[in-house]
Amino acid sequence: MPDLDQELEFGLFPSPEAARIADLLSLVAQAEVEGLDLVSLQDHPYQERYGDTWTLLSVLGARTSTIKLAPNVASLPLRPPVVLAKAAATLDLITGGRVELGLGAGAFWDAIAAAGGVRRTPGEAVGALAEAVELMKAFWAGGTLHFEGEHYRAVGLHAGPRPAHDIPVWLGSYKPRMLRLTGRLADGWVPSMGYADPPALAELAAVVDEAALAAGRSPQSIKRIYNIFGRFGTGAGFLQGTPDNWAEQLAELTLDVGMSTYILGSDDPDTVRRFAAEVAPRTRELVEVERGRRARGEVPDTPTPAPEAARESVTLVSPTPDDGVRLAAEMPWDESTRPTHDAPAAADDVPLPEHAQHLVDIHNGLRGELAQVRDVLDQVRRGHLPVGAARSVINTMTMRQNNWTLGAYCESYCRAVTGHHTLEDRSIFPHLRHTEPGLAPVLDRLEEEHHVIHDVLEQFDRALVRLVTEDGTGRAGEDVLQGVQDAVDLLTDTLLSHLAYEERELIGPLARHGLN
């Protein structure tokens, strides 16, 4: 079945290695502040190198505030359904409804048996999984259970607690019986690359869809989750190229096969950052555009308009205005001394409007991220106790996580700003100096402001270090928080002023001459 019009989600699938738990906690904090939707952990209780999945998910739930959590997938032969249902419901209550539950019928039977689990035939494993799903959903509904199956019993059990929301159940399945069970009972289907590579997905999904329809269910009600693995580079294979290549390939899977949730297996912070900051938004954009075209009944391959028609259809790019609001006591530069290029900001003949729009798009991303930084800081301040030691505040689980989340986010954000400015200084600005010499005074000023913003970012970083590490009590603790607020206010003033000035002066030249 093609696109099911499901909401796109992007997640992380890190390694639960016991020797690298600190790295795992840091990576998940980064994933949350970068905007990923969920984190999931594999469950292999017999693997000596891995920590316990539910213990780790519980810690992650306490240290995060928005990202969803899921085992991917829980090893049912070693997780009694009633105990697993109670654990999931409890974590769902703790996290305010952020739990989803992936279940597997079992694999690696020698290891399962060595850990005390029941060794099952393929048919028995599927039957036990079907019973477990039914039993767990009955448990979450509450009341007294009277469940007697071939593999599980719960007779006279007073079920509870109820979870904060209806916990979705994913099933990892590849073979016909499991795929049919998924279509009949599950809320999500979760295959993995390596077991089901992209060319195989459509045929497997068709079995799920047919079973759903036979059970009187809509295929759209079953979320399509795909565990993916890849690397950024210049390769031509699936998820081996640039972030744009990744986005195009994932958008194609969504539009042609119906997959909608992509969970990246990676322990590399930079790969996670690029997946969240570049691949996810670009994939969403591609899917949204194509869904819009299909809804309007447009032919996918719309002929390129004639040059004159194309010119008439161009929408000139407008600079983002500076609203003039300033939060800090003073600015590090005099805005009245900024030079202005005497060429028009936008020309009637705009051969390269996409290059000007690219600048605005980058700036809008930076503006949006800055708004998130301010929002996270506001949450930290509103959660701060009015009295008492700063150490007591930081040692409160939510407060400590807010602090570290803010630090992790700003580390990533500052890197993004610096990278953008470095690109401009080394590539775009020299190109514009050569193609439009009269722009030189403006470019000189923009470069000067880049250095100032770099210093402001460093001040912000120092304030964050104090927030997390300094042992202040009472008024001293308030002063530390105020220092961070002052630093982010100055960053807001300088960055928004600079971006508005840059767009005002460069949109015209970029439209005329391109990026390089």
Disulfide bonds with the S-S distance in Angstrom:
none
